[in-house]
Amino acid sequence: MADSPPFRSDTAKDALEGTKSKSGPDYIIEEGDGHFAVWVGNEVAGYVSEDVENPGFWIAEDAEGQFMGQHLNCEASAAFLAASFAAKDQDRS
């Protein structure tokens, strides 16, 4: 993963610490307005945000805002979005 972006809270920073899976596409997590954008190459794969209704969970949405899943940490949500995006991109090729 590229240099870590600035974080909006200690909760988000703690959620992003750890190791990125070596088996998925390379991606970057960038802080946004109330969410984190997940970039694969030069395209946004989707967004990850804290679930305000279910503390401790993170919501993954694709670039169009469609709900893609809910995970226990931000990194898992980002990895899922990147893998899903890469699979869709491969299908278009």
C-alpha positions, 0 to 999 in steps of 0.5 A, a space after each residue: 500500500 502507498 504511503 498512508 493518507 492522513 486520518 480523520 480519527 484514531 478509530 480509522 487509523 487503528 482500523 487501517 493498520 495491519 497488513 494488506 493481503 498480497 493476493 488482491 489488486 494494488 489499491 490506495 485508500 484516500 481520506 474523503 469527506 466522511 469516508 475513505 475512497 479506494 483507488 485501483 489504478 486511476 479509478 475509484 473502486 468505491 468508498 468505505 465509511 464507519 457504520 454509524 448505526 452499527 459501531 465497529 462495522 465498516 460499510 463498503 459501497 461501489 463508486 455509484 453508491 451501491 451497498 457492497 458489504 459490511 466488514 469488521 474493519 476498514 482494510 477488509 472493506 477496502 480490499 473487498 472493493 478493490 478485488 470486486 472492482 478488479 473482477 468487474 474490470 477483467 470481465 469488461 476486457 
